[in-house]
Amino acid sequence: MARRQGPPLYGARYCVNISPSKKEVHDLDNETAQCQIDEIIAAGHAKPYHTLAEAHNDGYDNCHWCIGGSTR
Ligand SMILES: [Zn+2]
């Protein structure tokens, strides 16, 4: 699996799940099956980020599988 070039991610490295019950950021260069990125996109919950710092600033927590170091 890899970065998604088309909408809604347009090749961005990071994808967040905007679902209020998730609020997680994924690293698509290190994606695992457990990330369920395609499911996030299908649900309309995917939003692209180019840096991890930006995602953290917006309140997203690290995905346990592709980034690790979750703070909750
Ligand atoms: Zn992930």
N, CA, C, O and the ligand as a Tripos MOL2 file, in Angstrom:
@<TRIPOS>MOLECULE
protein
  289   287    73     0     0
PROTEIN
NO_CHARGES

@<TRIPOS>ATOM
      1 N           0.8480   -1.1900    0.0000 N.3       1 MET1
      2 CA          0.0000    0.0000    0.0000 C.3       1 MET1
      3 C           0.8850    1.2430    0.0000 C.2       1 MET1
      4 O           2.0580    1.1690    0.3670 O.2       1 MET1
      5 N           0.3500    2.3410   -0.3940 N.am      2 ALA2
      6 CA          1.1730    3.5410   -0.5560 C.3       2 ALA2
      7 C           0.2810    4.7730   -0.5490 C.2       2 ALA2
      8 O          -0.9210    4.7080   -0.2910 O.2       2 ALA2
      9 N           0.9160    5.8840   -0.8410 N.am      3 ARG3
     10 CA          0.1620    7.1350   -0.9090 C.3       3 ARG3
     11 C          -0.8880    7.0570   -2.0140 C.2       3 ARG3
     12 O          -0.6940    6.3810   -3.0240 O.2       3 ARG3
     13 N          -2.0020    7.7580   -1.8060 N.am      4 ARG4
     14 CA         -3.0860    7.8000   -2.7890 C.3       4 ARG4
     15 C          -2.9730    9.1010   -3.5800 C.2       4 ARG4
     16 O          -3.0390   10.1940   -3.0170 O.2       4 ARG4
     17 N          -2.8030    8.9640   -4.8880 N.am      5 GLN5
     18 CA         -2.5900   10.1660   -5.7080 C.3       5 GLN5
     19 C          -3.8780   10.9440   -5.9880 C.2       5 GLN5
     20 O          -3.8380   12.1650   -6.1450 O.2       5 GLN5
     21 N          -4.9840   10.2720   -6.0500 N.am      6 GLY6
     22 CA         -6.2360   10.9420   -6.3850 C.3       6 GLY6
     23 C          -6.9180   11.5480   -5.1690 C.2       6 GLY6
     24 O          -6.3770   11.4880   -4.0650 O.2       6 GLY6
     25 N          -8.0890   12.1250   -5.3550 N.am      7 PRO7
     26 CA         -8.8410   12.6620   -4.2270 C.3       7 PRO7
     27 C          -9.2530   11.5390   -3.2860 C.2       7 PRO7
     28 O          -9.4640   10.4170   -3.7480 O.2       7 PRO7
     29 N          -9.3790   11.7950   -1.9740 N.am      8 PRO8
     30 CA         -9.2580   13.1130   -1.3220 C.3       8 PRO8
     31 C          -7.8420   13.4120   -0.8080 C.2       8 PRO8
     32 O          -7.6380   14.4560   -0.1900 O.2       8 PRO8
     33 N          -6.8590   12.5310   -1.0430 N.am      9 LEU9
     34 CA         -5.5510   12.7100   -0.3910 C.3       9 LEU9
     35 C          -4.5040   13.3710   -1.2840 C.2       9 LEU9
     36 O          -3.5970   14.0300   -0.7760 O.2       9 LEU9
     37 N          -4.6060   13.2120   -2.5830 N.am     10 TYR10
     38 CA         -3.7290   13.9090   -3.5360 C.3      10 TYR10
     39 C          -2.2400   13.7170   -3.2500 C.2      10 TYR10
     40 O          -1.4570   14.6610   -3.3480 O.2      10 TYR10
     41 N          -1.8560   12.4940   -2.8970 N.am     11 GLY11
     42 CA         -0.4420   12.1980   -2.7360 C.3      11 GLY11
     43 C           0.1760   12.6530   -1.4320 C.2      11 GLY11
     44 O           1.3910   12.5520   -1.2610 O.2      11 GLY11
     45 N          -0.6360   13.1560   -0.5000 N.am     12 ALA12
     46 CA         -0.0850   13.6040    0.7830 C.3      12 ALA12
     47 C           0.4640   12.4190    1.5640 C.2      12 ALA12
     48 O          -0.0370   11.3020    1.4350 O.2      12 ALA12
     49 N           1.4940   12.6600    2.3750 N.am     13 ARG13
     50 CA          2.0770   11.5670    3.1630 C.3      13 ARG13
     51 C           1.1630   11.1480    4.3030 C.2      13 ARG13
     52 O           1.0580    9.9600    4.6080 O.2      13 ARG13
     53 N           0.4990   12.1140    4.9370 N.am     14 TYR14
     54 CA         -0.3100   11.7990    6.1100 C.3      14 TYR14
     55 C          -1.7960   11.8950    5.8080 C.2      14 TYR14
     56 O          -2.2490   12.7730    5.0740 O.2      14 TYR14
     57 N          -2.5370   10.9720    6.3920 N.am     15 CYS15
     58 CA         -3.9980   10.9510    6.2620 C.3      15 CYS15
     59 C          -4.5750   10.9060    7.6600 C.2      15 CYS15
     60 O          -4.2020   10.0500    8.4620 O.2      15 CYS15
     61 N          -5.4910   11.8290    7.9610 N.am     16 VAL16
     62 CA         -6.1480   11.7590    9.2610 C.3      16 VAL16
     63 C          -7.5600   11.2190    9.0940 C.2      16 VAL16
     64 O          -8.1800   11.3330    8.0370 O.2      16 VAL16
     65 N          -8.0410   10.6240   10.1830 N.am     17 ASN17
     66 CA         -9.4270   10.1800   10.2500 C.3      17 ASN17
     67 C         -10.1740   11.2280   11.0620 C.2      17 ASN17
     68 O          -9.9800   11.3520   12.2710 O.2      17 ASN17
     69 N         -11.0380   11.9870   10.3710 N.am     18 ILE18
     70 CA        -11.7130   13.1080   11.0340 C.3      18 ILE18
     71 C         -12.8960   12.6810   11.8790 C.2      18 ILE18
     72 O         -13.5230   13.5160   12.5310 O.2      18 ILE18
     73 N         -13.2150   11.3810   11.8770 N.am     19 SER19
     74 CA        -14.3220   10.9050   12.7010 C.3      19 SER19
     75 C         -14.0610   11.2880   14.1580 C.2      19 SER19
     76 O         -12.9880   10.9900   14.6830 O.2      19 SER19
     77 N         -15.0190   11.9420   14.8230 N.am     20 PRO20
     78 CA        -14.7860   12.4030   16.1930 C.3      20 PRO20
     79 C         -14.4290   11.2810   17.1530 C.2      20 PRO20
     80 O         -13.7880   11.5360   18.1720 O.2      20 PRO20
     81 N         -14.8210   10.0510   16.8630 N.am     21 SER21
     82 CA        -14.4940    8.9330   17.7510 C.3      21 SER21
     83 C         -13.1050    8.3820   17.4780 C.2      21 SER21
     84 O         -12.6240    7.5350   18.2300 O.2      21 SER21
     85 N         -12.4470    8.8460   16.4140 N.am     22 LYS22
     86 CA        -11.1060    8.3600   16.0630 C.3      22 LYS22
     87 C         -10.0640    9.4520   16.2250 C.2      22 LYS22
     88 O          -9.2110    9.3710   17.1080 O.2      22 LYS22
     89 N         -10.1270   10.4820   15.3710 N.am     23 LYS23
     90 CA         -9.1700   11.5840   15.4190 C.3      23 LYS23
     91 C          -7.7320   11.0620   15.4410 C.2      23 LYS23
     92 O          -6.9600   11.4030   16.3370 O.2      23 LYS23
     93 N          -7.3760   10.2390   14.4580 N.am     24 GLU24
     94 CA         -6.0390    9.6860   14.3820 C.3      24 GLU24
     95 C          -5.3630   10.0990   13.0880 C.2      24 GLU24
     96 O          -6.0270   10.3690   12.0880 O.2      24 GLU24
     97 N          -4.0070   10.1490   13.1140 N.am     25 VAL25
     98 CA         -3.2310   10.4540   11.9240 C.3      25 VAL25
     99 C          -2.4360    9.2170   11.5310 C.2      25 VAL25
    100 O          -1.8690    8.5340   12.3840 O.2      25 VAL25
    101 N          -2.4000    8.9330   10.2160 N.am     26 HIS26
    102 CA         -1.6870    7.7810    9.6600 C.3      26 HIS26
    103 C          -0.5680    8.2530    8.7390 C.2      26 HIS26
    104 O          -0.6980    9.2660    8.0520 O.2      26 HIS26
    105 N           0.5450    7.4970    8.7350 N.am     27 ASP27
    106 CA          1.6770    7.7440    7.8480 C.3      27 ASP27
    107 C           1.5720    6.7720    6.6690 C.2      27 ASP27
    108 O           1.8190    5.5750    6.8160 O.2      27 ASP27
    109 N           1.2080    7.2960    5.5100 N.am     28 LEU28
    110 CA          0.9620    6.3970    4.3730 C.3      28 LEU28
    111 C           2.2460    5.7740    3.8190 C.2      28 LEU28
    112 O           2.1850    4.8040    3.0640 O.2      28 LEU28
    113 N           3.4010    6.3230    4.1860 N.am     29 ASP29
    114 CA          4.6580    5.6910    3.7790 C.3      29 ASP29
    115 C           4.9930    4.4910    4.6500 C.2      29 ASP29
    116 O           5.9470    3.7630    4.3780 O.2      29 ASP29
    117 N           4.2020    4.2900    5.6990 N.am     30 ASN30
    118 CA          4.4330    3.1670    6.6130 C.3      30 ASN30
    119 C           3.1080    2.4640    6.9200 C.2      30 ASN30
    120 O           2.9400    1.8730    7.9870 O.2      30 ASN30
    121 N           2.1830    2.5350    5.9820 N.am     31 GLU31
    122 CA          0.8130    2.0460    6.1890 C.3      31 GLU31
    123 C           0.7610    0.5400    6.4490 C.2      31 GLU31
    124 O           1.5170   -0.2280    5.8540 O.2      31 GLU31
    125 N          -0.1270    0.1350    7.3330 N.am     32 THR32
    126 CA         -0.3830   -1.2830    7.5780 C.3      32 THR32
    127 C          -1.8520   -1.5830    7.2840 C.2      32 THR32
    128 O          -2.6760   -0.6750    7.1770 O.2      32 THR32
    129 N          -2.1580   -2.8570    7.1570 N.am     33 ALA33
    130 CA         -3.5470   -3.2430    6.8820 C.3      33 ALA33
    131 C          -4.4740   -2.7910    8.0010 C.2      33 ALA33
    132 O          -5.6540   -2.5210    7.7750 O.2      33 ALA33
    133 N          -3.9200   -2.7110    9.2250 N.am     34 GLN34
    134 CA         -4.7520   -2.3270   10.3760 C.3      34 GLN34
    135 C          -5.1870   -0.8630   10.3200 C.2      34 GLN34
    136 O          -6.1200   -0.4580   11.0130 O.2      34 GLN34
    137 N          -4.5120   -0.0860    9.5030 N.am     35 CYS35
    138 CA         -4.8690    1.3320    9.3960 C.3      35 CYS35
    139 C          -6.2250    1.5240    8.7190 C.2      35 CYS35
    140 O          -6.9310    2.4920    9.0000 O.2      35 CYS35
    141 N          -6.5820    0.6110    7.8380 N.am     36 GLN36
    142 CA         -7.8800    0.6580    7.1490 C.3      36 GLN36
    143 C          -8.0960    1.9870    6.4240 C.2      36 GLN36
    144 O          -9.1680    2.5880    6.5020 O.2      36 GLN36
    145 N          -7.0580    2.4290    5.7220 N.am     37 ILE37
    146 CA         -7.1300    3.7090    5.0240 C.3      37 ILE37
    147 C          -8.2560    3.7240    3.9910 C.2      37 ILE37
    148 O          -8.9890    4.7070    3.8800 O.2      37 ILE37
    149 N          -8.3890    2.6520    3.2480 N.am     38 ASP38
    150 CA         -9.4360    2.6390    2.2170 C.3      38 ASP38
    151 C         -10.8300    2.7500    2.8390 C.2      38 ASP38
    152 O         -11.7350    3.3520    2.2610 O.2      38 ASP38
    153 N         -10.9820    2.1600    4.0260 N.am     39 GLU39
    154 CA        -12.2660    2.2560    4.7150 C.3      39 GLU39
    155 C         -12.5120    3.6920    5.1900 C.2      39 GLU39
    156 O         -13.6390    4.1870    5.1470 O.2      39 GLU39
    157 N         -11.4490    4.3460    5.6400 N.am     40 ILE40
    158 CA        -11.5810    5.7430    6.0850 C.3      40 ILE40
    159 C         -12.0010    6.6250    4.9070 C.2      40 ILE40
    160 O         -12.8760    7.4810    5.0380 O.2      40 ILE40
    161 N         -11.3590    6.3990    3.7470 N.am     41 ILE41
    162 CA        -11.7060    7.1680    2.5550 C.3      41 ILE41
    163 C         -13.1540    6.8940    2.1540 C.2      41 ILE41
    164 O         -13.9070    7.8200    1.8510 O.2      41 ILE41
    165 N         -13.5360    5.6190    2.1530 N.am     42 ALA42
    166 CA        -14.8870    5.2430    1.7390 C.3      42 ALA42
    167 C         -15.9440    5.8730    2.6350 C.2      42 ALA42
    168 O         -17.0460    6.1910    2.1880 O.2      42 ALA42
    169 N         -15.5890    6.0500    3.9180 N.am     43 ALA43
    170 CA        -16.5340    6.6370    4.8720 C.3      43 ALA43
    171 C         -16.5860    8.1580    4.7560 C.2      43 ALA43
    172 O         -17.4220    8.8070    5.3840 O.2      43 ALA43
    173 N         -15.6760    8.7270    3.9370 N.am     44 GLY44
    174 CA        -15.6430   10.1750    3.7960 C.3      44 GLY44
    175 C         -14.9500   10.8630    4.9600 C.2      44 GLY44
    176 O         -15.1730   12.0500    5.2020 O.2      44 GLY44
    177 N         -14.1060   10.1230    5.6900 N.am     45 HIS45
    178 CA        -13.4510   10.6540    6.8850 C.3      45 HIS45
    179 C         -11.9740   10.9740    6.6740 C.2      45 HIS45
    180 O         -11.2710   11.3050    7.6280 O.2      45 HIS45
    181 N         -11.4960   10.8780    5.4250 N.am     46 ALA46
    182 CA        -10.0690   11.1030    5.1610 C.3      46 ALA46
    183 C          -9.7960   12.5610    4.8290 C.2      46 ALA46
    184 O         -10.5460   13.2010    4.0920 O.2      46 ALA46
    185 N          -8.6860   13.0790    5.4000 N.am     47 LYS47
    186 CA         -8.2390   14.4400    5.1100 C.3      47 LYS47
    187 C          -6.7190   14.4240    5.0490 C.2      47 LYS47
    188 O          -6.0780   13.8540    5.9310 O.2      47 LYS47
    189 N          -6.1260   15.0400    4.0230 N.am     48 PRO48
    190 CA         -4.6670   14.9690    3.8770 C.3      48 PRO48
    191 C          -3.9220   15.9860    4.7350 C.2      48 PRO48
    192 O          -4.4060   17.0900    4.9810 O.2      48 PRO48
    193 N          -2.7120   15.5800    5.1910 N.am     49 TYR49
    194 CA         -1.7780   16.4770    5.8630 C.3      49 TYR49
    195 C          -0.3990   16.2070    5.2930 C.2      49 TYR49
    196 O          -0.0870   15.0780    4.9120 O.2      49 TYR49
    197 N           0.4290   17.2440    5.2340 N.am     50 HIS50
    198 CA          1.7770   17.0600    4.7070 C.3      50 HIS50
    199 C           2.8140   16.8910    5.8030 C.2      50 HIS50
    200 O           3.9090   16.3930    5.5450 O.2      50 HIS50
    201 N           2.4850   17.2990    7.0260 N.am     51 THR51
    202 CA          3.4220   17.0790    8.1320 C.3      51 THR51
    203 C           2.6680   16.5500    9.3510 C.2      51 THR51
    204 O           1.4850   16.8220    9.5590 O.2      51 THR51
    205 N           3.4220   15.7750   10.1530 N.am     52 LEU52
    206 CA          2.8560   15.2240   11.3810 C.3      52 LEU52
    207 C           2.5710   16.3380   12.3880 C.2      52 LEU52
    208 O           1.5880   16.2850   13.1270 O.2      52 LEU52
    209 N           3.4480   17.3500   12.4060 N.am     53 ALA53
    210 CA          3.2820   18.4440   13.3620 C.3      53 ALA53
    211 C           1.9460   19.1560   13.1610 C.2      53 ALA53
    212 O           1.2730   19.5190   14.1260 O.2      53 ALA53
    213 N           1.5730   19.3510   11.8960 N.am     54 GLU54
    214 CA          0.2940   20.0140   11.6220 C.3      54 GLU54
    215 C          -0.8770   19.1870   12.1480 C.2      54 GLU54
    216 O          -1.8200   19.7210   12.7330 O.2      54 GLU54
    217 N          -0.8000   17.8850   11.9310 N.am     55 ALA55
    218 CA         -1.8800   17.0060   12.4080 C.3      55 ALA55
    219 C          -1.9630   17.0400   13.9280 C.2      55 ALA55
    220 O          -3.0550   17.0800   14.4940 O.2      55 ALA55
    221 N          -0.8040   17.0220   14.5900 N.am     56 HIS56
    222 CA         -0.7950   17.0940   16.0570 C.3      56 HIS56
    223 C          -1.3740   18.4200   16.5300 C.2      56 HIS56
    224 O          -2.1320   18.4640   17.4980 O.2      56 HIS56
    225 N          -1.0160   19.4950   15.8460 N.am     57 ASN57
    226 CA         -1.5330   20.8150   16.2210 C.3      57 ASN57
    227 C          -3.0430   20.8580   16.1330 C.2      57 ASN57
    228 O          -3.6970   21.5790   16.8870 O.2      57 ASN57
    229 N          -3.5990   20.0830   15.2090 N.am     58 ASP58
    230 CA         -5.0470   20.0570   15.0350 C.3      58 ASP58
    231 C          -5.7140   18.9910   15.9040 C.2      58 ASP58
    232 O          -6.9090   18.7300   15.7630 O.2      58 ASP58
    233 N          -4.9470   18.3810   16.7960 N.am     59 GLY59
    234 CA         -5.5440   17.4930   17.7870 C.3      59 GLY59
    235 C          -5.6120   16.0290   17.4220 C.2      59 GLY59
    236 O          -6.3310   15.2650   18.0660 O.2      59 GLY59
    237 N          -4.8680   15.6160   16.3870 N.am     60 TYR60
    238 CA         -4.9030   14.2100   16.0000 C.3      60 TYR60
    239 C          -3.8390   13.4090   16.7390 C.2      60 TYR60
    240 O          -2.7250   13.8820   16.9620 O.2      60 TYR60
    241 N          -4.2060   12.1920   17.1130 N.am     61 ASP61
    242 CA         -3.3140   11.2860   17.8410 C.3      61 ASP61
    243 C          -2.6640   10.3140   16.8560 C.2      61 ASP61
    244 O          -3.2450    9.9990   15.8180 O.2      61 ASP61
    245 N          -1.4580    9.8400   17.1830 N.am     62 ASN62
    246 CA         -0.7680    8.9020   16.3010 C.3      62 ASN62
    247 C          -1.4930    7.5760   16.1900 C.2      62 ASN62
    248 O          -2.0040    7.0570   17.1830 O.2      62 ASN62
    249 N          -1.5390    7.0220   14.9780 N.am     63 CYS63
    250 CA         -2.0220    5.6540   14.7950 C.3      63 CYS63
    251 C          -1.0410    4.6960   15.4610 C.2      63 CYS63
    252 O           0.1730    4.8330   15.3120 O.2      63 CYS63
    253 N          -1.5720    3.7370   16.1890 N.am     64 HIS64
    254 CA         -0.7360    2.7560   16.8920 C.3      64 HIS64
    255 C           0.0930    1.9250   15.9210 C.2      64 HIS64
    256 O           1.2090    1.5280   16.2550 O.2      64 HIS64
    257 N          -0.4270    1.6560   14.7290 N.am     65 TRP65
    258 CA          0.1970    0.7030   13.8140 C.3      65 TRP65
    259 C           1.2780    1.3200   12.9320 C.2      65 TRP65
    260 O           2.3530    0.7360   12.7920 O.2      65 TRP65
    261 N           1.0280    2.4650   12.3440 N.am     66 CYS66
    262 CA          1.9650    3.0030   11.3630 C.3      66 CYS66
    263 C           2.8850    4.0800   11.9320 C.2      66 CYS66
    264 O           3.9070    4.3930   11.3220 O.2      66 CYS66
    265 N           2.5460    4.6500   13.0810 N.am     67 ILE67
    266 CA          3.3890    5.6840   13.6870 C.3      67 ILE67
    267 C           3.7980    5.2630   15.0930 C.2      67 ILE67
    268 O           4.9820    5.3010   15.4290 O.2      67 ILE67
    269 N           2.8340    4.8620   15.9160 N.am     68 GLY68
    270 CA          3.1300    4.4410   17.2760 C.3      68 GLY68
    271 C           3.2150    5.6360   18.2170 C.2      68 GLY68
    272 O           3.0910    6.7860   17.7960 O.2      68 GLY68
    273 N           3.4270    5.3470   19.4930 N.am     69 GLY69
    274 CA          3.5660    6.4140   20.4670 C.3      69 GLY69
    275 C           2.2600    7.1370   20.7360 C.2      69 GLY69
    276 O           2.2600    8.3290   21.0410 O.2      69 GLY69
    277 N           1.1430    6.4240   20.6260 N.am     70 SER70
    278 CA         -0.1480    7.0370   20.9240 C.3      70 SER70
    279 C          -0.1490    7.5910   22.3170 C.2      70 SER70
    280 O           0.3880    6.9830   23.2420 O.2      70 SER70
    281 N          -0.7590    8.7600   22.4700 N.am     71 THR71
    282 CA         -0.7640    9.3900   23.7820 C.3      71 THR71
    283 C          -2.0520    9.1310   24.5370 C.2      71 THR71
    284 O          -2.2970    9.7780   25.5560 O.2      71 THR71
    285 N          -2.8940    8.1980   24.0690 N.am     72 ARG72
    286 CA         -4.1060    7.8630   24.8280 C.3      72 ARG72
    287 C          -4.4160    6.3820   24.7710 C.2      72 ARG72
    288 O          -5.4020    5.9340   25.3570 O.2      72 ARG72
    289 ZN         -2.0750    3.9210   10.6970 Zn       73 ZN73
@<TRIPOS>BOND
     1     1     2 1
     2     2     3 1
     3     3     4 2
     4     3     5 am
     5     5     6 1
     6     6     7 1
     7     7     8 2
     8     7     9 am
     9     9    10 1
    10    10    11 1
    11    11    12 2
    12    11    13 am
    13    13    14 1
    14    14    15 1
    15    15    16 2
    16    15    17 am
    17    17    18 1
    18    18    19 1
    19    19    20 2
    20    19    21 am
    21    21    22 1
    22    22    23 1
    23    23    24 2
    24    23    25 am
    25    25    26 1
    26    26    27 1
    27    27    28 2
    28    27    29 am
    29    29    30 1
    30    30    31 1
    31    31    32 2
    32    31    33 am
    33    33    34 1
    34    34    35 1
    35    35    36 2
    36    35    37 am
    37    37    38 1
    38    38    39 1
    39    39    40 2
    40    39    41 am
    41    41    42 1
    42    42    43 1
    43    43    44 2
    44    43    45 am
    45    45    46 1
    46    46    47 1
    47    47    48 2
    48    47    49 am
    49    49    50 1
    50    50    51 1
    51    51    52 2
    52    51    53 am
    53    53    54 1
    54    54    55 1
    55    55    56 2
    56    55    57 am
    57    57    58 1
    58    58    59 1
    59    59    60 2
    60    59    61 am
    61    61    62 1
    62    62    63 1
    63    63    64 2
    64    63    65 am
    65    65    66 1
    66    66    67 1
    67    67    68 2
    68    67    69 am
    69    69    70 1
    70    70    71 1
    71    71    72 2
    72    71    73 am
    73    73    74 1
    74    74    75 1
    75    75    76 2
    76    75    77 am
    77    77    78 1
    78    78    79 1
    79    79    80 2
    80    79    81 am
    81    81    82 1
    82    82    83 1
    83    83    84 2
    84    83    85 am
    85    85    86 1
    86    86    87 1
    87    87    88 2
    88    87    89 am
    89    89    90 1
    90    90    91 1
    91    91    92 2
    92    91    93 am
    93    93    94 1
    94    94    95 1
    95    95    96 2
    96    95    97 am
    97    97    98 1
    98    98    99 1
    99    99   100 2
   100    99   101 am
   101   101   102 1
   102   102   103 1
   103   103   104 2
   104   103   105 am
   105   105   106 1
   106   106   107 1
   107   107   108 2
   108   107   109 am
   109   109   110 1
   110   110   111 1
   111   111   112 2
   112   111   113 am
   113   113   114 1
   114   114   115 1
   115   115   116 2
   116   115   117 am
   117   117   118 1
   118   118   119 1
   119   119   120 2
   120   119   121 am
   121   121   122 1
   122   122   123 1
   123   123   124 2
   124   123   125 am
   125   125   126 1
   126   126   127 1
   127   127   128 2
   128   127   129 am
   129   129   130 1
   130   130   131 1
   131   131   132 2
   132   131   133 am
   133   133   134 1
   134   134   135 1
   135   135   136 2
   136   135   137 am
   137   137   138 1
   138   138   139 1
   139   139   140 2
   140   139   141 am
   141   141   142 1
   142   142   143 1
   143   143   144 2
   144   143   145 am
   145   145   146 1
   146   146   147 1
   147   147   148 2
   148   147   149 am
   149   149   150 1
   150   150   151 1
   151   151   152 2
   152   151   153 am
   153   153   154 1
   154   154   155 1
   155   155   156 2
   156   155   157 am
   157   157   158 1
   158   158   159 1
   159   159   160 2
   160   159   161 am
   161   161   162 1
   162   162   163 1
   163   163   164 2
   164   163   165 am
   165   165   166 1
   166   166   167 1
   167   167   168 2
   168   167   169 am
   169   169   170 1
   170   170   171 1
   171   171   172 2
   172   171   173 am
   173   173   174 1
   174   174   175 1
   175   175   176 2
   176   175   177 am
   177   177   178 1
   178   178   179 1
   179   179   180 2
   180   179   181 am
   181   181   182 1
   182   182   183 1
   183   183   184 2
   184   183   185 am
   185   185   186 1
   186   186   187 1
   187   187   188 2
   188   187   189 am
   189   189   190 1
   190   190   191 1
   191   191   192 2
   192   191   193 am
   193   193   194 1
   194   194   195 1
   195   195   196 2
   196   195   197 am
   197   197   198 1
   198   198   199 1
   199   199   200 2
   200   199   201 am
   201   201   202 1
   202   202   203 1
   203   203   204 2
   204   203   205 am
   205   205   206 1
   206   206   207 1
   207   207   208 2
   208   207   209 am
   209   209   210 1
   210   210   211 1
   211   211   212 2
   212   211   213 am
   213   213   214 1
   214   214   215 1
   215   215   216 2
   216   215   217 am
   217   217   218 1
   218   218   219 1
   219   219   220 2
   220   219   221 am
   221   221   222 1
   222   222   223 1
   223   223   224 2
   224   223   225 am
   225   225   226 1
   226   226   227 1
   227   227   228 2
   228   227   229 am
   229   229   230 1
   230   230   231 1
   231   231   232 2
   232   231   233 am
   233   233   234 1
   234   234   235 1
   235   235   236 2
   236   235   237 am
   237   237   238 1
   238   238   239 1
   239   239   240 2
   240   239   241 am
   241   241   242 1
   242   242   243 1
   243   243   244 2
   244   243   245 am
   245   245   246 1
   246   246   247 1
   247   247   248 2
   248   247   249 am
   249   249   250 1
   250   250   251 1
   251   251   252 2
   252   251   253 am
   253   253   254 1
   254   254   255 1
   255   255   256 2
   256   255   257 am
   257   257   258 1
   258   258   259 1
   259   259   260 2
   260   259   261 am
   261   261   262 1
   262   262   263 1
   263   263   264 2
   264   263   265 am
   265   265   266 1
   266   266   267 1
   267   267   268 2
   268   267   269 am
   269   269   270 1
   270   270   271 1
   271   271   272 2
   272   271   273 am
   273   273   274 1
   274   274   275 1
   275   275   276 2
   276   275   277 am
   277   277   278 1
   278   278   279 1
   279   279   280 2
   280   279   281 am
   281   281   282 1
   282   282   283 1
   283   283   284 2
   284   283   285 am
   285   285   286 1
   286   286   287 1
   287   287   288 2
@<TRIPOS>SUBSTRUCTURE
     1 MET1         2 RESIDUE 1 A MET
     2 ALA2         6 RESIDUE 1 A ALA
     3 ARG3        10 RESIDUE 1 A ARG
     4 ARG4        14 RESIDUE 1 A ARG
     5 GLN5        18 RESIDUE 1 A GLN
     6 GLY6        22 RESIDUE 1 A GLY
     7 PRO7        26 RESIDUE 1 A PRO
     8 PRO8        30 RESIDUE 1 A PRO
     9 LEU9        34 RESIDUE 1 A LEU
    10 TYR10       38 RESIDUE 1 A TYR
    11 GLY11       42 RESIDUE 1 A GLY
    12 ALA12       46 RESIDUE 1 A ALA
    13 ARG13       50 RESIDUE 1 A ARG
    14 TYR14       54 RESIDUE 1 A TYR
    15 CYS15       58 RESIDUE 1 A CYS
    16 VAL16       62 RESIDUE 1 A VAL
    17 ASN17       66 RESIDUE 1 A ASN
    18 ILE18       70 RESIDUE 1 A ILE
    19 SER19       74 RESIDUE 1 A SER
    20 PRO20       78 RESIDUE 1 A PRO
    21 SER21       82 RESIDUE 1 A SER
    22 LYS22       86 RESIDUE 1 A LYS
    23 LYS23       90 RESIDUE 1 A LYS
    24 GLU24       94 RESIDUE 1 A GLU
    25 VAL25       98 RESIDUE 1 A VAL
    26 HIS26      102 RESIDUE 1 A HIS
    27 ASP27      106 RESIDUE 1 A ASP
    28 LEU28      110 RESIDUE 1 A LEU
    29 ASP29      114 RESIDUE 1 A ASP
    30 ASN30      118 RESIDUE 1 A ASN
    31 GLU31      122 RESIDUE 1 A GLU
    32 THR32      126 RESIDUE 1 A THR
    33 ALA33      130 RESIDUE 1 A ALA
    34 GLN34      134 RESIDUE 1 A GLN
    35 CYS35      138 RESIDUE 1 A CYS
    36 GLN36      142 RESIDUE 1 A GLN
    37 ILE37      146 RESIDUE 1 A ILE
    38 ASP38      150 RESIDUE 1 A ASP
    39 GLU39      154 RESIDUE 1 A GLU
    40 ILE40      158 RESIDUE 1 A ILE
    41 ILE41      162 RESIDUE 1 A ILE
    42 ALA42      166 RESIDUE 1 A ALA
    43 ALA43      170 RESIDUE 1 A ALA
    44 GLY44      174 RESIDUE 1 A GLY
    45 HIS45      178 RESIDUE 1 A HIS
    46 ALA46      182 RESIDUE 1 A ALA
    47 LYS47      186 RESIDUE 1 A LYS
    48 PRO48      190 RESIDUE 1 A PRO
    49 TYR49      194 RESIDUE 1 A TYR
    50 HIS50      198 RESIDUE 1 A HIS
    51 THR51      202 RESIDUE 1 A THR
    52 LEU52      206 RESIDUE 1 A LEU
    53 ALA53      210 RESIDUE 1 A ALA
    54 GLU54      214 RESIDUE 1 A GLU
    55 ALA55      218 RESIDUE 1 A ALA
    56 HIS56      222 RESIDUE 1 A HIS
    57 ASN57      226 RESIDUE 1 A ASN
    58 ASP58      230 RESIDUE 1 A ASP
    59 GLY59      234 RESIDUE 1 A GLY
    60 TYR60      238 RESIDUE 1 A TYR
    61 ASP61      242 RESIDUE 1 A ASP
    62 ASN62      246 RESIDUE 1 A ASN
    63 CYS63      250 RESIDUE 1 A CYS
    64 HIS64      254 RESIDUE 1 A HIS
    65 TRP65      258 RESIDUE 1 A TRP
    66 CYS66      262 RESIDUE 1 A CYS
    67 ILE67      266 RESIDUE 1 A ILE
    68 GLY68      270 RESIDUE 1 A GLY
    69 GLY69      274 RESIDUE 1 A GLY
    70 SER70      278 RESIDUE 1 A SER
    71 THR71      282 RESIDUE 1 A THR
    72 ARG72      286 RESIDUE 1 A ARG
    73 ZN73       289 GROUP 0 **** ****
